[in-house]
Structures are given as structure tokens and as C-alpha cells.
Amino acid sequence: MLVVQHMPPGFTRSLAERLASRSLLSVREASDGEPVEPGHVLIAPAGVHMKVRRRGSRVKVWLDEEPRAALHKPRRTS
């Protein structure tokens, strides 16, 4: 399961940790190149797009800032 939600930076990791503590499923904030697997929930980190790529029989997430002008992702703050 993939979760993409408009959230401020810093919130997605704590959300994943909170959901993981209350779920029978594995829940975590996604990392670039991480495989999509049954029974696992990946939450898109704030400020990036989470895309999906198939490589042979494997499906992996791809985190990317493009398109930068998209309105449907929070901006990263530094």
C-alpha cells in the first residue's frame, strides 16, 4: 500500500511510526528505490513525489522533486 498525502516536512516520519505502532502491517516512510511488497505500507516523505517503477518483476518507489511547480506537494523548507 502506498500513501501519498499533503503533509508538512517532519510529519510523515512520525505518522509512519505512529501507524506502525498500531498496525499489524509494516508501516514506514518510503526511501528511494524501496520495493513495493504485499503487507507493507510506504508513506511518501513530505516535499517529494512518490512514483512507481517496474524493473522486471520488481516494483520500486522512486522519490523525485519533479515537477517542481506541482501544486500538490508541500515545499521543502530549509
PQR file with spaces between the fields and no chain letter, atoms N, CA, C, O and H, PARSE charges and radii, in Angstrom:
ATOM       1  N    MET     1       0.860   -1.165    0.000 -0.4000 1.5000
ATOM       2  CA   MET     1       0.000    0.000    0.000 -0.0000 2.0000
ATOM       3  C    MET     1       0.907    1.229    0.000  0.5500 1.7000
ATOM       4  O    MET     1       1.885    1.297    0.745 -0.5500 1.4000
ATOM       5  N    LEU     2       0.573    2.173   -0.829 -0.4000 1.5000
ATOM       6  CA   LEU     2       1.318    3.428   -0.915 -0.0000 2.0000
ATOM       7  C    LEU     2       0.416    4.565   -0.467  0.5500 1.7000
ATOM       8  O    LEU     2      -0.735    4.653   -0.896 -0.5500 1.4000
ATOM       9  H    LEU     2      -0.221    2.118   -1.434  0.4000 1.0000
ATOM      10  N    VAL     3       0.932    5.437    0.395 -0.4000 1.5000
ATOM      11  CA   VAL     3       0.163    6.566    0.909 -0.0000 2.0000
ATOM      12  C    VAL     3       0.874    7.845    0.491  0.5500 1.7000
ATOM      13  O    VAL     3       2.046    8.057    0.804 -0.5500 1.4000
ATOM      14  H    VAL     3       1.866    5.365    0.744  0.4000 1.0000
ATOM      15  N    VAL     4       0.146    8.685   -0.219 -0.4000 1.5000
ATOM      16  CA   VAL     4       0.670    9.985   -0.636 -0.0000 2.0000
ATOM      17  C    VAL     4      -0.301   11.031   -0.127  0.5500 1.7000
ATOM      18  O    VAL     4      -1.466   11.053   -0.525 -0.5500 1.4000
ATOM      19  H    VAL     4      -0.806    8.513   -0.473  0.4000 1.0000
ATOM      20  N    GLN     5       0.174   11.892    0.747 -0.4000 1.5000
ATOM      21  CA   GLN     5      -0.681   12.867    1.406 -0.0000 2.0000
ATOM      22  C    GLN     5       0.063   14.195    1.491  0.5500 1.7000
ATOM      23  O    GLN     5       1.282   14.215    1.659 -0.5500 1.4000
ATOM      24  H    GLN     5       1.120   11.874    1.070  0.4000 1.0000
ATOM      25  N    HIS     6      -0.649   15.280    1.380 -0.4000 1.5000
ATOM      26  CA   HIS     6      -0.042   16.610    1.505 -0.0000 2.0000
ATOM      27  C    HIS     6       0.214   16.861    2.992  0.5500 1.7000
ATOM      28  O    HIS     6      -0.718   17.135    3.748 -0.5500 1.4000
ATOM      29  H    HIS     6      -1.640   15.264    1.245  0.4000 1.0000
ATOM      30  N    MET     7       1.483   16.767    3.410 -0.4000 1.5000
ATOM      31  CA   MET     7       1.854   16.935    4.818 -0.0000 2.0000
ATOM      32  C    MET     7       3.099   17.801    4.922  0.5500 1.7000
ATOM      33  O    MET     7       3.919   17.830    4.003 -0.5500 1.4000
ATOM      34  H    MET     7       2.241   16.545    2.796  0.4000 1.0000
ATOM      35  N    PRO     8       3.244   18.508    6.039 -0.5600 1.5000
ATOM      36  CA   PRO     8       4.427   19.340    6.223  0.2800 2.0000
ATOM      37  C    PRO     8       5.672   18.496    6.503  0.5500 1.7000
ATOM      38  O    PRO     8       5.561   17.382    7.015 -0.5500 1.4000
ATOM      39  N    PRO     9       6.855   19.020    6.170 -0.5600 1.5000
ATOM      40  CA   PRO     9       8.101   18.303    6.459  0.2800 2.0000
ATOM      41  C    PRO     9       8.189   17.936    7.938  0.5500 1.7000
ATOM      42  O    PRO     9       7.793   18.712    8.808 -0.5500 1.4000
ATOM      43  N    GLY    10       8.709   16.750    8.206 -0.4000 1.5000
ATOM      44  CA   GLY    10       8.859   16.284    9.570 -0.0000 2.0000
ATOM      45  C    GLY    10       7.676   15.483   10.076  0.5500 1.7000
ATOM      46  O    GLY    10       7.809   14.752   11.058 -0.5500 1.4000
ATOM      47  H    GLY    10       9.031   16.120    7.500  0.4000 1.0000
ATOM      48  N    PHE    11       6.524   15.600    9.434 -0.4000 1.5000
ATOM      49  CA   PHE    11       5.333   14.928    9.926 -0.0000 2.0000
ATOM      50  C    PHE    11       5.193   13.506    9.401  0.5500 1.7000
ATOM      51  O    PHE    11       4.651   12.646   10.095 -0.5500 1.4000
ATOM      52  H    PHE    11       6.417   16.194    8.637  0.4000 1.0000
ATOM      53  N    THR    12       5.671   13.245    8.192 -0.4000 1.5000
ATOM      54  CA   THR    12       5.450   11.930    7.586 -0.0000 2.0000
ATOM      55  C    THR    12       6.172   10.815    8.346  0.5500 1.7000
ATOM      56  O    THR    12       5.631    9.717    8.478 -0.5500 1.4000
ATOM      57  H    THR    12       6.111   13.944    7.629  0.4000 1.0000
ATOM      58  N    ARG    13       7.363   11.072    8.840 -0.4000 1.5000
ATOM      59  CA   ARG    13       8.086   10.038    9.590 -0.0000 2.0000
ATOM      60  C    ARG    13       7.356    9.714   10.895  0.5500 1.7000
ATOM      61  O    ARG    13       7.186    8.544   11.240 -0.5500 1.4000
ATOM      62  H    ARG    13       7.803   11.964    8.733  0.4000 1.0000
ATOM      63  N    SER    14       6.926   10.748   11.617 -0.4000 1.5000
ATOM      64  CA   SER    14       6.220   10.490   12.877 -0.0000 2.0000
ATOM      65  C    SER    14       4.869    9.820   12.615  0.5500 1.7000
ATOM      66  O    SER    14       4.429    8.997   13.417 -0.5500 1.4000
ATOM      67  H    SER    14       7.064   11.698   11.337  0.4000 1.0000
ATOM      68  N    LEU    15       4.209   10.158   11.514 -0.4000 1.5000
ATOM      69  CA   LEU    15       2.961    9.495   11.157 -0.0000 2.0000
ATOM      70  C    LEU    15       3.212    8.008   10.897  0.5500 1.7000
ATOM      71  O    LEU    15       2.471    7.156   11.386 -0.5500 1.4000
ATOM      72  H    LEU    15       4.567   10.827   10.862  0.4000 1.0000
ATOM      73  N    ALA    16       4.248    7.704   10.133 -0.4000 1.5000
ATOM      74  CA   ALA    16       4.575    6.305    9.837 -0.0000 2.0000
ATOM      75  C    ALA    16       4.876    5.537   11.120  0.5500 1.7000
ATOM      76  O    ALA    16       4.419    4.406   11.283 -0.5500 1.4000
ATOM      77  H    ALA    16       4.850    8.396    9.735  0.4000 1.0000
ATOM      78  N    GLU    17       5.632    6.133   12.026 -0.4000 1.5000
ATOM      79  CA   GLU    17       5.964    5.471   13.292 -0.0000 2.0000
ATOM      80  C    GLU    17       4.712    5.232   14.132  0.5500 1.7000
ATOM      81  O    GLU    17       4.553    4.164   14.724 -0.5500 1.4000
ATOM      82  H    GLU    17       6.004    7.052   11.893  0.4000 1.0000
ATOM      83  N    ARG    18       3.832    6.217   14.185 -0.4000 1.5000
ATOM      84  CA   ARG    18       2.592    6.076   14.960 -0.0000 2.0000
ATOM      85  C    ARG    18       1.697    4.986   14.371  0.5500 1.7000
ATOM      86  O    ARG    18       1.148    4.166   15.106 -0.5500 1.4000
ATOM      87  H    ARG    18       3.961    7.084   13.704  0.4000 1.0000
ATOM      88  N    LEU    19       1.549    4.978   13.043 -0.4000 1.5000
ATOM      89  CA   LEU    19       0.728    3.942   12.401 -0.0000 2.0000
ATOM      90  C    LEU    19       1.349    2.556   12.576  0.5500 1.7000
ATOM      91  O    LEU    19       0.629    1.578   12.778 -0.5500 1.4000
ATOM      92  H    LEU    19       1.995    5.644   12.445  0.4000 1.0000
ATOM      93  N    ALA    20       2.670    2.463   12.500 -0.4000 1.5000
ATOM      94  CA   ALA    20       3.355    1.178   12.667 -0.0000 2.0000
ATOM      95  C    ALA    20       3.113    0.610   14.063  0.5500 1.7000
ATOM      96  O    ALA    20       2.984   -0.602   14.233 -0.5500 1.4000
ATOM      97  H    ALA    20       3.255    3.257   12.336  0.4000 1.0000
ATOM      98  N    SER    21       3.051    1.493   15.060 -0.4000 1.5000
ATOM      99  CA   SER    21       2.849    1.015   16.434 -0.0000 2.0000
ATOM     100  C    SER    21       1.422    0.521   16.672  0.5500 1.7000
ATOM     101  O    SER    21       1.154   -0.156   17.665 -0.5500 1.4000
ATOM     102  H    SER    21       3.156    2.478   14.922  0.4000 1.0000
ATOM     103  N    ARG    22       0.505    0.859   15.760 -0.4000 1.5000
ATOM     104  CA   ARG    22      -0.907    0.485   15.927 -0.0000 2.0000
ATOM     105  C    ARG    22      -1.427   -0.448   14.843  0.5500 1.7000
ATOM     106  O    ARG    22      -2.629   -0.706   14.772 -0.5500 1.4000
ATOM     107  H    ARG    22       0.722    1.409   14.953  0.4000 1.0000
ATOM     108  N    SER    23      -0.553   -0.945   14.014 -0.4000 1.5000
ATOM     109  CA   SER    23      -0.981   -1.751   12.873 -0.0000 2.0000
ATOM     110  C    SER    23      -0.291   -3.112   12.874  0.5500 1.7000
ATOM     111  O    SER    23       0.815   -3.264   13.393 -0.5500 1.4000
ATOM     112  H    SER    23       0.424   -0.736   14.072  0.4000 1.0000
ATOM     113  N    LEU    24      -0.953   -4.079   12.295 -0.4000 1.5000
ATOM     114  CA   LEU    24      -0.333   -5.387   12.082 -0.0000 2.0000
ATOM     115  C    LEU    24       0.556   -5.372   10.839  0.5500 1.7000
ATOM     116  O    LEU    24       1.369   -6.274   10.636 -0.5500 1.4000
ATOM     117  H    LEU    24      -1.851   -3.956   11.873  0.4000 1.0000
ATOM     118  N    LEU    25       0.393   -4.342   10.014 -0.4000 1.5000
ATOM     119  CA   LEU    25       1.202   -4.200    8.807 -0.0000 2.0000
ATOM     120  C    LEU    25       2.493   -3.447    9.127  0.5500 1.7000
ATOM     121  O    LEU    25       2.560   -2.693   10.098 -0.5500 1.4000
ATOM     122  H    LEU    25      -0.267   -3.610   10.179  0.4000 1.0000
ATOM     123  N    SER    26       3.497   -3.659    8.315 -0.4000 1.5000
ATOM     124  CA   SER    26       4.731   -2.890    8.411 -0.0000 2.0000
ATOM     125  C    SER    26       4.464   -1.521    7.785  0.5500 1.7000
ATOM     126  O    SER    26       4.051   -1.444    6.628 -0.5500 1.4000
ATOM     127  H    SER    26       3.443   -4.272    7.527  0.4000 1.0000
ATOM     128  N    VAL    27       4.692   -0.447    8.532 -0.4000 1.5000
ATOM     129  CA   VAL    27       4.457    0.917    8.034 -0.0000 2.0000
ATOM     130  C    VAL    27       5.738    1.719    8.228  0.5500 1.7000
ATOM     131  O    VAL    27       6.321    1.716    9.312 -0.5500 1.4000
ATOM     132  H    VAL    27       5.027   -0.509    9.472  0.4000 1.0000
ATOM     133  N    ARG    28       6.172    2.404    7.176 -0.4000 1.5000
ATOM     134  CA   ARG    28       7.364    3.260    7.301 -0.0000 2.0000
ATOM     135  C    ARG    28       7.347    4.341    6.232  0.5500 1.7000
ATOM     136  O    ARG    28       6.629    4.248    5.236 -0.5500 1.4000
ATOM     137  H    ARG    28       5.699    2.406    6.296  0.4000 1.0000
ATOM     138  N    GLU    29       8.149    5.362    6.461 -0.4000 1.5000
ATOM     139  CA   GLU    29       8.336    6.408    5.459 -0.0000 2.0000
ATOM     140  C    GLU    29       9.181    5.807    4.341  0.5500 1.7000
ATOM     141  O    GLU    29      10.188    5.148    4.603 -0.5500 1.4000
ATOM     142  H    GLU    29       8.732    5.438    7.269  0.4000 1.0000
ATOM     143  N    ALA    30       8.777    6.033    3.112 -0.4000 1.5000
ATOM     144  CA   ALA    30       9.447    5.431    1.956 -0.0000 2.0000
ATOM     145  C    ALA    30      10.839    6.006    1.741  0.5500 1.7000
ATOM     146  O    ALA    30      11.103    7.176    2.019 -0.5500 1.4000
ATOM     147  H    ALA    30       7.960    6.568    2.899  0.4000 1.0000
ATOM     148  N    SER    31      11.718    5.150    1.238 -0.4000 1.5000
ATOM     149  CA   SER    31      13.059    5.542    0.802 -0.0000 2.0000
ATOM     150  C    SER    31      13.153    5.314   -0.695  0.5500 1.7000
ATOM     151  O    SER    31      12.501    4.417   -1.230 -0.5500 1.4000
ATOM     152  H    SER    31      11.504    4.199    1.012  0.4000 1.0000
ATOM     153  N    ASP    32      13.953    6.112   -1.372 -0.4000 1.5000
ATOM     154  CA   ASP    32      14.125    5.976   -2.810 -0.0000 2.0000
ATOM     155  C    ASP    32      14.633    4.580   -3.154  0.5500 1.7000
ATOM     156  O    ASP    32      15.608    4.111   -2.566 -0.5500 1.4000
ATOM     157  H    ASP    32      14.483    6.841   -0.938  0.4000 1.0000
ATOM     158  N    GLY    33      13.983    3.921   -4.094 -0.4000 1.5000
ATOM     159  CA   GLY    33      14.394    2.605   -4.544 -0.0000 2.0000
ATOM     160  C    GLY    33      13.848    1.455   -3.718  0.5500 1.7000
ATOM     161  O    GLY    33      14.170    0.297   -3.981 -0.5500 1.4000
ATOM     162  H    GLY    33      13.192    4.302   -4.572  0.4000 1.0000
ATOM     163  N    GLU    34      13.030    1.757   -2.727 -0.4000 1.5000
ATOM     164  CA   GLU    34      12.471    0.722   -1.860 -0.0000 2.0000
ATOM     165  C    GLU    34      11.440   -0.117   -2.615  0.5500 1.7000
ATOM     166  O    GLU    34      10.623    0.429   -3.356 -0.5500 1.4000
ATOM     167  H    GLU    34      12.768    2.698   -2.513  0.4000 1.0000
ATOM     168  N    PRO    35      11.469   -1.446   -2.432 -0.5600 1.5000
ATOM     169  CA   PRO    35      10.497   -2.290   -3.131  0.2800 2.0000
ATOM     170  C    PRO    35       9.093   -2.140   -2.559  0.5500 1.7000
ATOM     171  O    PRO    35       8.914   -1.922   -1.361 -0.5500 1.4000
ATOM     172  N    VAL    36       8.110   -2.258   -3.430 -0.4000 1.5000
ATOM     173  CA   VAL    36       6.700   -2.292   -3.031 -0.0000 2.0000
ATOM     174  C    VAL    36       6.368   -3.761   -2.821  0.5500 1.7000
ATOM     175  O    VAL    36       6.490   -4.571   -3.739 -0.5500 1.4000
ATOM     176  H    VAL    36       8.255   -2.435   -4.403  0.4000 1.0000
ATOM     177  N    GLU    37       5.943   -4.102   -1.591 -0.4000 1.5000
ATOM     178  CA   GLU    37       5.698   -5.501   -1.255 -0.0000 2.0000
ATOM     179  C    GLU    37       4.355   -5.659   -0.556  0.5500 1.7000
ATOM     180  O    GLU    37       3.904   -4.747    0.137 -0.5500 1.4000
ATOM     181  H    GLU    37       5.844   -3.443   -0.845  0.4000 1.0000
ATOM     182  N    PRO    38       3.713   -6.812   -0.734 -0.5600 1.5000
ATOM     183  CA   PRO    38       2.444   -7.072   -0.044  0.2800 2.0000
ATOM     184  C    PRO    38       2.629   -6.995    1.478  0.5500 1.7000
ATOM     185  O    PRO    38       3.645   -7.444    2.009 -0.5500 1.4000
ATOM     186  N    GLY    39       1.644   -6.426    2.166 -0.4000 1.5000
ATOM     187  CA   GLY    39       1.686   -6.348    3.617 -0.0000 2.0000
ATOM     188  C    GLY    39       2.526   -5.215    4.166  0.5500 1.7000
ATOM     189  O    GLY    39       2.690   -5.103    5.381 -0.5500 1.4000
ATOM     190  H    GLY    39       0.819   -6.062    1.734  0.4000 1.0000
ATOM     191  N    HIS    40       3.061   -4.373    3.297 -0.4000 1.5000
ATOM     192  CA   HIS    40       3.889   -3.243    3.714 -0.0000 2.0000
ATOM     193  C    HIS    40       3.243   -1.943    3.253  0.5500 1.7000
ATOM     194  O    HIS    40       2.722   -1.855    2.141 -0.5500 1.4000
ATOM     195  H    HIS    40       2.927   -4.464    2.311  0.4000 1.0000
ATOM     196  N    VAL    41       3.284   -0.942    4.116 -0.4000 1.5000
ATOM     197  CA   VAL    41       2.722    0.370    3.811 -0.0000 2.0000
ATOM     198  C    VAL    41       3.881    1.358    3.730  0.5500 1.7000
ATOM     199  O    VAL    41       4.673    1.468    4.665 -0.5500 1.4000
ATOM     200  H    VAL    41       3.707   -1.013    5.019  0.4000 1.0000
ATOM     201  N    LEU    42       3.979    2.076    2.616 -0.4000 1.5000
ATOM     202  CA   LEU    42       5.011    3.101    2.446 -0.0000 2.0000
ATOM     203  C    LEU    42       4.333    4.457    2.369  0.5500 1.7000
ATOM     204  O    LEU    42       3.415    4.658    1.574 -0.5500 1.4000
ATOM     205  H    LEU    42       3.334    1.987    1.856  0.4000 1.0000
ATOM     206  N    ILE    43       4.790    5.386    3.198 -0.4000 1.5000
ATOM     207  CA   ILE    43       4.246    6.742    3.214 -0.0000 2.0000
ATOM     208  C    ILE    43       5.252    7.654    2.530  0.5500 1.7000
ATOM     209  O    ILE    43       6.433    7.658    2.877 -0.5500 1.4000
ATOM     210  H    ILE    43       5.535    5.223    3.843  0.4000 1.0000
ATOM     211  N    ALA    44       4.779    8.429    1.554 -0.4000 1.5000
ATOM     212  CA   ALA    44       5.660    9.342    0.827 -0.0000 2.0000
ATOM     213  C    ALA    44       6.195   10.413    1.769  0.5500 1.7000
ATOM     214  O    ALA    44       5.425   11.006    2.525 -0.5500 1.4000
ATOM     215  H    ALA    44       3.820    8.426    1.272  0.4000 1.0000
ATOM     216  N    PRO    45       7.505   10.671    1.739 -0.5600 1.5000
ATOM     217  CA   PRO    45       8.056   11.750    2.549  0.2800 2.0000
ATOM     218  C    PRO    45       7.523   13.104    2.071  0.5500 1.7000
ATOM     219  O    PRO    45       7.235   13.285    0.888 -0.5500 1.4000
ATOM     220  N    ALA    46       7.399   14.038    2.994 -0.4000 1.5000
ATOM     221  CA   ALA    46       6.938   15.386    2.632 -0.0000 2.0000
ATOM     222  C    ALA    46       7.915   16.031    1.657  0.5500 1.7000
ATOM     223  O    ALA    46       9.128   15.847    1.755 -0.5500 1.4000
ATOM     224  H    ALA    46       7.633   13.890    3.955  0.4000 1.0000
ATOM     225  N    GLY    47       7.368   16.780    0.728 -0.4000 1.5000
ATOM     226  CA   GLY    47       8.191   17.573   -0.177 -0.0000 2.0000
ATOM     227  C    GLY    47       8.659   16.871   -1.427  0.5500 1.7000
ATOM     228  O    GLY    47       9.376   17.471   -2.228 -0.5500 1.4000
ATOM     229  H    GLY    47       6.383   16.930    0.648  0.4000 1.0000
ATOM     230  N    VAL    48       8.276   15.607   -1.629 -0.4000 1.5000
ATOM     231  CA   VAL    48       8.680   14.902   -2.850 -0.0000 2.0000
ATOM     232  C    VAL    48       7.488   14.152   -3.436  0.5500 1.7000
ATOM     233  O    VAL    48       6.503   13.871   -2.752 -0.5500 1.4000
ATOM     234  H    VAL    48       7.694   15.120   -0.978  0.4000 1.0000
ATOM     235  N    HIS    49       7.608   13.842   -4.703 -0.4000 1.5000
ATOM     236  CA   HIS    49       6.622   12.988   -5.369 -0.0000 2.0000
ATOM     237  C    HIS    49       7.083   11.546   -5.191  0.5500 1.7000
ATOM     238  O    HIS    49       8.273   11.255   -5.305 -0.5500 1.4000
ATOM     239  H    HIS    49       8.408   14.070   -5.259  0.4000 1.0000
ATOM     240  N    MET    50       6.154   10.650   -4.916 -0.4000 1.5000
ATOM     241  CA   MET    50       6.479    9.232   -4.870 -0.0000 2.0000
ATOM     242  C    MET    50       5.902    8.602   -6.131  0.5500 1.7000
ATOM     243  O    MET    50       4.689    8.590   -6.345 -0.5500 1.4000
ATOM     244  H    MET    50       5.187   10.886   -4.823  0.4000 1.0000
ATOM     245  N    LYS    51       6.786    8.090   -6.943 -0.4000 1.5000
ATOM     246  CA   LYS    51       6.396    7.451   -8.201 -0.0000 2.0000
ATOM     247  C    LYS    51       6.713    5.963   -8.101  0.5500 1.7000
ATOM     248  O    LYS    51       7.411    5.530   -7.184 -0.5500 1.4000
ATOM     249  H    LYS    51       7.771    8.100   -6.769  0.4000 1.0000
ATOM     250  N    VAL    52       6.205    5.198   -9.035 -0.4000 1.5000
ATOM     251  CA   VAL    52       6.407    3.754   -9.029 -0.0000 2.0000
ATOM     252  C    VAL    52       7.056    3.342  -10.341  0.5500 1.7000
ATOM     253  O    VAL    52       6.658    3.792  -11.415 -0.5500 1.4000
ATOM     254  H    VAL    52       5.639    5.550   -9.780  0.4000 1.0000
ATOM     255  N    ARG    53       8.067    2.477  -10.237 -0.4000 1.5000
ATOM     256  CA   ARG    53       8.743    1.956  -11.426 -0.0000 2.0000
ATOM     257  C    ARG    53       8.792    0.433  -11.365  0.5500 1.7000
ATOM     258  O    ARG    53       9.027   -0.151  -10.308 -0.5500 1.4000
ATOM     259  H    ARG    53       8.391    2.112   -9.364  0.4000 1.0000
ATOM     260  N    ARG    54       8.572   -0.183  -12.484 -0.4000 1.5000
ATOM     261  CA   ARG    54       8.708   -1.640  -12.575 -0.0000 2.0000
ATOM     262  C    ARG    54      10.049   -1.934  -13.235  0.5500 1.7000
ATOM     263  O    ARG    54      10.381   -1.384  -14.285 -0.5500 1.4000
ATOM     264  H    ARG    54       8.381    0.292  -13.343  0.4000 1.0000
ATOM     265  N    ARG    55      10.803   -2.811  -12.595 -0.4000 1.5000
ATOM     266  CA   ARG    55      12.077   -3.292  -13.138 -0.0000 2.0000
ATOM     267  C    ARG    55      12.006   -4.805  -13.157  0.5500 1.7000
ATOM     268  O    ARG    55      12.222   -5.462  -12.139 -0.5500 1.4000
ATOM     269  H    ARG    55      10.532   -3.257  -11.742  0.4000 1.0000
ATOM     270  N    GLY    56      11.702   -5.353  -14.323 -0.4000 1.5000
ATOM     271  CA   GLY    56      11.491   -6.797  -14.406 -0.0000 2.0000
ATOM     272  C    GLY    56      10.257   -7.169  -13.611  0.5500 1.7000
ATOM     273  O    GLY    56       9.170   -6.646  -13.857 -0.5500 1.4000
ATOM     274  H    GLY    56      11.526   -4.819  -15.150  0.4000 1.0000
ATOM     275  N    SER    57      10.423   -8.071  -12.657 -0.4000 1.5000
ATOM     276  CA   SER    57       9.289   -8.486  -11.828 -0.0000 2.0000
ATOM     277  C    SER    57       9.172   -7.653  -10.554  0.5500 1.7000
ATOM     278  O    SER    57       8.217   -7.824   -9.796 -0.5500 1.4000
ATOM     279  H    SER    57      11.307   -8.495  -12.457  0.4000 1.0000
ATOM     280  N    ARG    58      10.116   -6.764  -10.309 -0.4000 1.5000
ATOM     281  CA   ARG    58      10.119   -5.955   -9.086 -0.0000 2.0000
ATOM     282  C    ARG    58       9.475   -4.591   -9.344  0.5500 1.7000
ATOM     283  O    ARG    58       9.627   -4.005  -10.416 -0.5500 1.4000
ATOM     284  H    ARG    58      10.892   -6.626  -10.925  0.4000 1.0000
ATOM     285  N    VAL    59       8.753   -4.104   -8.335 -0.4000 1.5000
ATOM     286  CA   VAL    59       8.179   -2.762   -8.383 -0.0000 2.0000
ATOM     287  C    VAL    59       8.813   -1.984   -7.233  0.5500 1.7000
ATOM     288  O    VAL    59       8.819   -2.441   -6.090 -0.5500 1.4000
ATOM     289  H    VAL    59       8.630   -4.580   -7.464  0.4000 1.0000
ATOM     290  N    LYS    60       9.344   -0.803   -7.549 -0.4000 1.5000
ATOM     291  CA   LYS    60      10.021    0.014   -6.539 -0.0000 2.0000
ATOM     292  C    LYS    60       9.492    1.439   -6.577  0.5500 1.7000
ATOM     293  O    LYS    60       9.001    1.908   -7.603 -0.5500 1.4000
ATOM     294  H    LYS    60       9.338   -0.432   -8.478  0.4000 1.0000
ATOM     295  N    VAL    61       9.602    2.123   -5.434 -0.4000 1.5000
ATOM     296  CA   VAL    61       9.223    3.539   -5.407 -0.0000 2.0000
ATOM     297  C    VAL    61      10.418    4.375   -5.836  0.5500 1.7000
ATOM     298  O    VAL    61      11.577    4.002   -5.652 -0.5500 1.4000
ATOM     299  H    VAL    61      10.001    1.742   -4.600  0.4000 1.0000
ATOM     300  N    TRP    62      10.088    5.507   -6.410 -0.4000 1.5000
ATOM     301  CA   TRP    62      11.079    6.447   -6.902 -0.0000 2.0000
ATOM     302  C    TRP    62      10.659    7.800   -6.346  0.5500 1.7000
ATOM     303  O    TRP    62       9.561    8.275   -6.636 -0.5500 1.4000
ATOM     304  H    TRP    62       9.147    5.810   -6.560  0.4000 1.0000
ATOM     305  N    LEU    63      11.517    8.421   -5.554 -0.4000 1.5000
ATOM     306  CA   LEU    63      11.223    9.715   -4.960 -0.0000 2.0000
ATOM     307  C    LEU    63      11.893   10.788   -5.798  0.5500 1.7000
ATOM     308  O    LEU    63      13.078   10.697   -6.119 -0.5500 1.4000
ATOM     309  H    LEU    63      12.409    8.034   -5.318  0.4000 1.0000
ATOM     310  N    ASP    64      11.116   11.806   -6.148 -0.4000 1.5000
ATOM     311  CA   ASP    64      11.596   12.807   -7.098 -0.0000 2.0000
ATOM     312  C    ASP    64      10.936   14.150   -6.797  0.5500 1.7000
ATOM     313  O    ASP    64       9.793   14.195   -6.343 -0.5500 1.4000
ATOM     314  H    ASP    64      10.153   11.880   -5.888  0.4000 1.0000
ATOM     315  N    GLU    65      11.644   15.225   -7.047 -0.4000 1.5000
ATOM     316  CA   GLU    65      11.078   16.564   -6.840 -0.0000 2.0000
ATOM     317  C    GLU    65      10.447   17.135   -8.102  0.5500 1.7000
ATOM     318  O    GLU    65       9.872   18.223   -8.065 -0.5500 1.4000
ATOM     319  H    GLU    65      12.572   15.188   -7.416  0.4000 1.0000
ATOM     320  N    GLU    66      10.546   16.418   -9.218 -0.4000 1.5000
ATOM     321  CA   GLU    66       9.970   16.908  -10.472 -0.0000 2.0000
ATOM     322  C    GLU    66       8.525   16.445  -10.612  0.5500 1.7000
ATOM     323  O    GLU    66       8.236   15.315  -10.219 -0.5500 1.4000
ATOM     324  H    GLU    66      11.013   15.534   -9.247  0.4000 1.0000
ATOM     325  N    PRO    67       7.646   17.197  -11.117 -0.5600 1.5000
ATOM     326  CA   PRO    67       7.811   18.599  -11.493  0.2800 2.0000
ATOM     327  C    PRO    67       7.811   19.502  -10.262  0.5500 1.7000
ATOM     328  O    PRO    67       6.950   19.381   -9.390 -0.5500 1.4000
ATOM     329  N    ARG    68       8.762   20.384  -10.204 -0.4000 1.5000
ATOM     330  CA   ARG    68       8.923   21.273   -9.050 -0.0000 2.0000
ATOM     331  C    ARG    68       7.747   22.220   -8.855  0.5500 1.7000
ATOM     332  O    ARG    68       7.447   22.610   -7.727 -0.5500 1.4000
ATOM     333  H    ARG    68       9.462   20.482  -10.912  0.4000 1.0000
ATOM     334  N    ALA    69       7.083   22.590   -9.935 -0.4000 1.5000
ATOM     335  CA   ALA    69       5.997   23.572   -9.851 -0.0000 2.0000
ATOM     336  C    ALA    69       4.646   22.947   -9.497  0.5500 1.7000
ATOM     337  O    ALA    69       3.641   23.656   -9.440 -0.5500 1.4000
ATOM     338  H    ALA    69       7.327   22.273  -10.852  0.4000 1.0000
ATOM     339  N    ALA    70       4.603   21.640   -9.259 -0.4000 1.5000
ATOM     340  CA   ALA    70       3.331   20.982   -8.946 -0.0000 2.0000
ATOM     341  C    ALA    70       2.735   21.553   -7.668  0.5500 1.7000
ATOM     342  O    ALA    70       3.448   21.775   -6.689 -0.5500 1.4000
ATOM     343  H    ALA    70       5.419   21.064   -9.305  0.4000 1.0000
ATOM     344  N    LEU    71       1.445   21.787   -7.677 -0.4000 1.5000
ATOM     345  CA   LEU    71       0.766   22.356   -6.515 -0.0000 2.0000
ATOM     346  C    LEU    71       0.437   21.303   -5.458  0.5500 1.7000
ATOM     347  O    LEU    71       0.075   21.653   -4.335 -0.5500 1.4000
ATOM     348  H    LEU    71       0.866   21.607   -8.472  0.4000 1.0000
ATOM     349  N    HIS    72       0.555   20.049   -5.792 -0.4000 1.5000
ATOM     350  CA   HIS    72       0.076   19.001   -4.905 -0.0000 2.0000
ATOM     351  C    HIS    72       1.176   18.311   -4.109  0.5500 1.7000
ATOM     352  O    HIS    72       1.125   17.100   -3.897 -0.5500 1.4000
ATOM     353  H    HIS    72       0.849   19.764   -6.704  0.4000 1.0000
ATOM     354  N    LYS    73       2.150   19.061   -3.677 -0.4000 1.5000
ATOM     355  CA   LYS    73       3.151   18.559   -2.745 -0.0000 2.0000
ATOM     356  C    LYS    73       3.638   19.753   -1.933  0.5500 1.7000
ATOM     357  O    LYS    73       3.756   20.853   -2.471 -0.5500 1.4000
ATOM     358  H    LYS    73       2.192   20.045   -3.849  0.4000 1.0000
ATOM     359  N    PRO    74       3.919   19.556   -0.662 -0.5600 1.5000
ATOM     360  CA   PRO    74       4.436   20.679    0.127  0.2800 2.0000
ATOM     361  C    PRO    74       5.858   21.004   -0.278  0.5500 1.7000
ATOM     362  O    PRO    74       6.601   20.123   -0.710 -0.5500 1.4000
ATOM     363  N    ARG    75       6.231   22.228   -0.146 -0.4000 1.5000
ATOM     364  CA   ARG    75       7.605   22.628   -0.419 -0.0000 2.0000
ATOM     365  C    ARG    75       8.496   22.254    0.749  0.5500 1.7000
ATOM     366  O    ARG    75       8.088   22.327    1.909 -0.5500 1.4000
ATOM     367  H    ARG    75       5.627   22.944    0.205  0.4000 1.0000
ATOM     368  N    ARG    76       9.709   21.854    0.431 -0.4000 1.5000
ATOM     369  CA   ARG    76      10.674   21.576    1.483 -0.0000 2.0000
ATOM     370  C    ARG    76      11.129   22.903    2.068  0.5500 1.7000
ATOM     371  O    ARG    76      11.314   23.888    1.352 -0.5500 1.4000
ATOM     372  H    ARG    76      10.040   21.794   -0.511  0.4000 1.0000
ATOM     373  N    THR    77      11.302   22.909    3.354 -0.4000 1.5000
ATOM     374  CA   THR    77      11.832   24.112    3.999 -0.0000 2.0000
ATOM     375  C    THR    77      13.197   23.792    4.549  0.5500 1.7000
ATOM     376  O    THR    77      13.419   22.704    5.080 -0.5500 1.4000
ATOM     377  H    THR    77      11.151   22.110    3.935  0.4000 1.0000
ATOM     378  N    SER    78      14.105   24.720    4.429 -0.4000 1.5000
ATOM     379  CA   SER    78      15.472   24.501    4.929 -0.0000 2.0000
ATOM     380  C    SER    78      15.792   25.474    6.029  0.5500 1.7000
ATOM     381  O    SER    78      16.894   25.447    6.576 -0.5500 1.4000
ATOM     382  H    SER    78      13.925   25.604    3.998  0.4000 1.0000
